[in-house]
Amino acid sequence: MALSRPLLIVELGQGDVRNLSPKEMMIFNLIASGYTGKEVAREISASPRTVQTHLESIKLKLGAKNVTHAVALYLLRTSVNF
């Protein structure tokens, strides 16, 4: 089934990485760099569950459906001047 019109991917005013805490930003950067959740947990000396909790908060703050979507939204928002 073909789409009849393009979808609006990024809405103005929707989520912003500036709303992330320093710890969330660190985790987000590691995930965006290709680290797995377990690798992030080891890197920041936290449990995988703690990392997952931070990732849930990041997704909520950015309005993302999953971590891949969060990274894509970040890249789209930083490459477009609003």
MOWO-V711336 format. One record per backbone hydrogen bond with DSSP energy under -0.5 kcal/mol. CO is the residue of the C=O (numbers start at 1). NH is the residue of the N-H. If there is no record, write none. Layout:
# MOWO-V711336
{{CO,NH} {CO,NH}}
This chain:
# MOWO-V711336
{{7,9} {9,11} {11,14} {13,15} {16,19} {17,20} {21,25} {22,26} {23,27} {24,28} {25,29} {26,30} {27,31} {28,32} {29,33} {30,35} {31,34} {36,40} {37,41} {38,42} {39,43} {40,44} {41,46} {42,45} {47,51} {48,52} {49,53} {50,54} {51,55} {52,56} {53,57} {54,58} {55,59} {56,60} {57,61} {58,62} {59,63} {59,64} {66,70} {67,71} {68,72} {69,73} {70,74} {71,75} {72,76} {73,77} {74,78} {75,79} {76,80} {80,82}}
